[in-house]
Each structure stands twice: as structure tokens, then as C-alpha cells.
Amino acid sequence: MKNKNYNIAIVGLGNIGLYLYEYLIKNKKKINKKTNVTLNIKYVSAKSRSKKRRIKISKNKWLKNYLQASKMKDVDIVVELIGGSEGAAKKLVFNSLKNGKHVVTANKSLISKYGDQLSKLAEKNKVNLEFEAAVAGGVPIIRSLKEGLLANKINKVYGILNGTSNYILSNMRNMNMDFKMVLDKAKKMGYAENNPASDLNGDDVKSKILILSALAFNSFINKKKIEVEGINNVDRIDIKNSEILGYKIKHLGVSELENDKLIQRIHPCLIKKESYISNVNDVFNAIIVEGKPVGKFVIQGEGAGPGATTSALVSDICSILRGNIKFPFSISYFNRKKIDTLDVSNKIFSYYIRLDVLDKKGVLSSITKIMSKNKISVKRLIQNPFKGKKFASIVIVSHKSKNRNIIRCMRQLSRKSFIINKPKFIRIEEF
Ligand SMILES: NC(=O)c1ccc[n+]([C@@H]2O[C@H](COP(=O)([O-])OP(=O)(O)OC[C@H]3O[C@@H](n4cnc5c(N)ncnc54)[C@H](OP(=O)(O)O)[C@@H]3O)[C@@H](O)[C@H]2O)c1
């Protein structure tokens, strides 16, 4: 077979872009062997041309304006590594697809927001739009859903999808450290960004779950009625309590079909210590897919960082080089469907409840009265007095009840004068 040539433009030379650039230069022969294509990095671009970078890039590769990458006749593939759902990244990806260029991106914000329109455009222009690196870095979950698991009717996808949150929760438990201390350590180690807001408040996982749902259920991206909660409110005491009760706290993204309706939820959970997902620690991501006929499919690996992300980007690039033109969301835009969504209010869970209260007579009976009025019953209760103080912490594991009941119950409890801190609950997830 005749050896072909493909030209690529890399736009964005930050953490990921530079690593990919180096990888492609060093592994040109390897890629040729695997794809029978010679891949040339024809152009690069970033915000600032004059910025000092750790590797030298010859001047003749630099484009004056990043958008030129989408127009140059001698560019076959545009790799977008700018980030963000609007602005430069959006313009570049839309224009590149319009102009018949294949696009590879690691941008979860862009794909979760505009993935439907972009996939329609890619399909119309018969080019690839590849985004393996947008979900769980080096873990090839997108390719698994699109190809390896193609035979299945999937009913649930869930897992640990944010390495920073997982690192923080694992270290709070293993090192007995406070949230803030672990976050500072994570920043020092490069596991958390300087502004880690979207990692900690659940937004990052939300983008990933939106993409995974569309792929797993052959549907359009559906942003309605999603429950999103981060790890900001989990503290060391909750981690200790969960340990005593035989659980670990993990931050999960879950997307599931119930009676053909979609429920998407992102929140911390208590999970039995001995379960598989409880033992996925540090910066690792893990995703579980349940479907028929496969049963349970599990995949795990590093969810972020230049190495893992480059692994996914190169897999996308090689898929294009091998001539695999595929629908970005597995099936044609015109065959994807709208699915109705349900919020979590009718979903049933057991709950871990923590109430910090004044240590006085009658408090416990008031609490149980409010709980029973809201159909929440006690399965297990631990009362920890604060040493030398007139306060106590009451920890309850409840029997199963609807999500809407616990919300109402917490609201009513929070109004009581004997409650000294905002009442807290965490759902207990059974796998
Ligand atoms: N970091 C990770 O571990 C990771 C993992 C998975 C996915 N991702 C995704 O990968 C993408 C890149 O992330 P990153 O960590 O490499 O980001 P980064 O280090 O902040 O790099 C961003 C790059 O984009 C360039 N840029 C910014 N605005 C631009 C504009 N208006 N026009 C042209 N170039 C512009 C910057 O140029 P200058 O260098 O000149 O400032 C920089 O080179 C994001 O979508 C991110 O979500 C990252």
C-alpha cells in the first residue's frame, strides 16, 4: 500500500499541546509503522508567539493567526488544545469542520456544550471530530463505547471522573488531613490547578457525564434536571465517620436509564469499603458500564496530565490516519434521539446524616420526630459528644427513602435552634 502524507496543525501549546508536539516529533516513525501514514506537524499556534517555551519550535511552523489553521489548504487535521467552550476554541473547531478539516480536541467544555451541532457539521463534511481526551484522559472510554461495546444496550455508566477530587478524598482519608491541607498539597504536586473550582464543585464531571450519556444511550446531549454537587462540603469528620460505618466517600458521576428516562447526577457518595470503586484512589479515574449482553465493563487509568491526555490524542489522530471516518457520537446525528429526563427527587437512597447539635435533653426525640414525619427512619445512630463542650454530633444511617424526603427533612431540621451547623447528608450508593 502506498505511503500517504498527512499534515497536522496544533493550536494551543500549553501543558498538553507542547507534550503532544514533542511526542509526535519523537514518534514519527512509530506512527508511520502503525498507520502507514507520514504525519507532518505543518503548523502550530498559540496566544503568544513570543512566549518562552521549554522546547524550540522553528519559526516557519508558526501561524500568524490561530484561525489560519482552519483555512490552510495544506492542513488535514486540526488539533485544538486551547480550552474553554467559547472564544478561540469554539471558532477554531467550527471553522475547521466547515472547511473540511478533521478535528481532534481534548476540550470537554466545548464538546459538552456544542457537541450536537459540531457532530452534525462533521458528518455533513465527512470529516472526523474526535474527543477521546475530553473524558478521563488516558482511559479510552469513548472508543470503548463507540466500538468495543457497540453490541450492547447500555443502561448505566458511572464512575470516578475527576482525578483532583479523588486525590483529595483519598488523601483526606489516608493521611487524616483536612480538605484545605490536601488541596494545597495537590496544587504543589500539580494535581490541582491554581483555580480548581470546576474540579471541586462538580462542573468538570458534569461535562464528562453529558458526553458519556450521549454516547452510551445514542441520544443528544441533555442538560436538563442534572443534580450537581462537588466535594467542597465533605470534611474530615465525615470521612472518619464513614470509615467507622464501613464505607468510603467517593465523588461519582452517574448516568442511568430508569423506565427509559435519563437520570444524570454528580455528587459525593458513601460506598462500601470493599467494593471495587472504593479502592480506586489518588488521581485515578474509573468508569463502569452496565449493559446487555456484556454485563459489567470496568476501565481504569490516569484521568489527566500531559502523558495520559497525549495517549488519547494520539489514538484519535491515528484513527484518522487509518481512515476510520466515524460518527463523532457513535451513530449518525439523524439517528440520535431525544430522551426525557428525570431529576433525582424520586430516586431512593439510604443516607448518611450528620447533625451537629446542642447537647441537651429532648433534642434526639425532636430529630427523630422530624425524620419520621418525612418518612426517614433510622437504621443506625452514633452520638459523639464534643469533649468539654455542650455540643454533640449525631451521625445517622437511614433506611431507604426518596431523595425529596431527605431534602425536606434537612430543610426542616436546619430551622431548629438546637442545630448548630448546617445539617448534612450524603447518599449511600449500592453497587
Ligand atoms: N491539563 C490536563 O491535564 C488536561 C487533561 C485533559 C484535557 N485537557 C484539556 O486540554 C486543553 C488544553 O489544556 P492545557 O492544560 O494544555 O491548557 P493550557 O496549559 O492553559 O494551554 C492553553 C494553550 O492555549 C493557548 N491559547 C489560549 N488562548 C488562545 C487564543 N485566543 N488563541 C490561540 N491560542 C490560545 C495558550 O497560548 P499561550 O501558551 O501563548 O498562552 C496555551 O498555549 C483544554 O481543553 C483542557 O480542558 C487538559
The ligand as an SDF file (V2000), in Angstrom:
LIG
                    3D

 48 52  0  0  0  0  0  0  0  0999 V2000
   -4.1470   19.6400   31.5770 N   0  0  0  0  0  0  0  0  0  0  0  0
   -4.7490   18.4470   31.6060 C   0  0  0  0  0  0  0  0  0  0  0  0
   -4.3780   17.5480   32.3790 O   0  0  0  0  0  0  0  0  0  0  0  0
   -5.8740   18.1510   30.6550 C   0  0  0  0  0  0  0  0  0  0  0  0
   -6.4540   16.8590   30.6530 C   0  0  0  0  0  0  0  0  0  0  0  0
   -7.4800   16.5730   29.7550 C   0  0  0  0  0  0  0  0  0  0  0  0
   -7.9130   17.5790   28.8970 C   0  0  0  0  0  0  0  0  0  0  0  0
   -7.3380   18.8160   28.9500 N   0  0  0  0  0  0  0  0  0  0  0  0
   -7.8450   19.8280   28.0140 C   0  0  0  0  0  0  0  0  0  0  0  0
   -6.7980   20.1660   27.0930 O   0  0  0  0  0  0  0  0  0  0  0  0
   -6.9630   21.5190   26.6730 C   0  0  0  0  0  0  0  0  0  0  0  0
   -5.6340   22.2630   26.9080 C   0  0  0  0  0  0  0  0  0  0  0  0
   -5.3370   22.2160   28.2730 O   0  0  0  0  0  0  0  0  0  0  0  0
   -3.9140   22.7190   28.8330 P   0  0  0  0  0  0  0  0  0  0  0  0
   -3.8170   22.2060   30.2210 O   0  0  0  0  0  0  0  0  0  0  0  0
   -2.8190   22.3940   27.8830 O   0  0  0  0  0  0  0  0  0  0  0  0
   -4.1440   24.3040   28.8590 O   0  0  0  0  0  0  0  0  0  0  0  0
   -3.0420   25.4610   28.9610 P   0  0  0  0  0  0  0  0  0  0  0  0
   -1.7790   24.9390   29.5290 O   0  0  0  0  0  0  0  0  0  0  0  0
   -3.7170   26.5900   29.6210 O   0  0  0  0  0  0  0  0  0  0  0  0
   -2.7510   25.8530   27.4170 O   0  0  0  0  0  0  0  0  0  0  0  0
   -3.6460   26.5660   26.6490 C   0  0  0  0  0  0  0  0  0  0  0  0
   -2.9870   26.9740   25.3410 C   0  0  0  0  0  0  0  0  0  0  0  0
   -3.9510   27.6580   24.5520 O   0  0  0  0  0  0  0  0  0  0  0  0
   -3.3580   28.8410   24.0420 C   0  0  0  0  0  0  0  0  0  0  0  0
   -4.3650   29.8650   23.8500 N   0  0  0  0  0  0  0  0  0  0  0  0
   -5.1190   30.4760   24.7910 C   0  0  0  0  0  0  0  0  0  0  0  0
   -5.9230   31.3960   24.2150 N   0  0  0  0  0  0  0  0  0  0  0  0
   -5.6760   31.3490   22.8980 C   0  0  0  0  0  0  0  0  0  0  0  0
   -6.1590   32.0670   21.7940 C   0  0  0  0  0  0  0  0  0  0  0  0
   -7.0610   33.0370   21.9310 N   0  0  0  0  0  0  0  0  0  0  0  0
   -5.6740   31.7580   20.5630 N   0  0  0  0  0  0  0  0  0  0  0  0
   -4.7470   30.8010   20.4040 C   0  0  0  0  0  0  0  0  0  0  0  0
   -4.2230   30.0990   21.4270 N   0  0  0  0  0  0  0  0  0  0  0  0
   -4.6860   30.3640   22.6580 C   0  0  0  0  0  0  0  0  0  0  0  0
   -2.3440   29.2720   25.0840 C   0  0  0  0  0  0  0  0  0  0  0  0
   -1.3850   30.0940   24.4680 O   0  0  0  0  0  0  0  0  0  0  0  0
   -0.0730   30.6740   25.2430 P   0  0  0  0  0  0  0  0  0  0  0  0
    0.7570   29.4630   25.5470 O   0  0  0  0  0  0  0  0  0  0  0  0
    0.5630   31.5770   24.2720 O   0  0  0  0  0  0  0  0  0  0  0  0
   -0.6030   31.3470   26.4680 O   0  0  0  0  0  0  0  0  0  0  0  0
   -1.8020   27.9020   25.5250 C   0  0  0  0  0  0  0  0  0  0  0  0
   -0.7470   27.5090   24.7030 O   0  0  0  0  0  0  0  0  0  0  0  0
   -8.1600   22.0540   27.4590 C   0  0  0  0  0  0  0  0  0  0  0  0
   -9.3230   21.9220   26.6850 O   0  0  0  0  0  0  0  0  0  0  0  0
   -8.2330   21.1380   28.6630 C   0  0  0  0  0  0  0  0  0  0  0  0
   -9.5230   21.0570   29.2280 O   0  0  0  0  0  0  0  0  0  0  0  0
   -6.3330   19.1150   29.7800 C   0  0  0  0  0  0  0  0  0  0  0  0
  1  2  1  0
  2  3  2  0
  2  4  1  0
  4  5  1  0
  4 48  2  0
  5  6  2  0
  6  7  1  0
  7  8  2  0
  8  9  1  0
  8 48  1  0
  9 10  1  0
  9 46  1  0
 10 11  1  0
 11 12  1  0
 11 44  1  0
 12 13  1  0
 13 14  1  0
 14 15  2  0
 14 16  1  0
 14 17  1  0
 17 18  1  0
 18 19  2  0
 18 20  1  0
 18 21  1  0
 21 22  1  0
 22 23  1  0
 23 24  1  0
 23 42  1  0
 24 25  1  0
 25 26  1  0
 25 36  1  0
 26 27  1  0
 26 35  1  0
 27 28  2  0
 28 29  1  0
 29 30  1  0
 29 35  2  0
 30 31  1  0
 30 32  2  0
 32 33  1  0
 33 34  2  0
 34 35  1  0
 36 37  1  0
 36 42  1  0
 37 38  1  0
 38 39  2  0
 38 40  1  0
 38 41  1  0
 42 43  1  0
 44 45  1  0
 44 46  1  0
 46 47  1  0
M  CHG  2   8   1  16  -1
M  END
$$$$
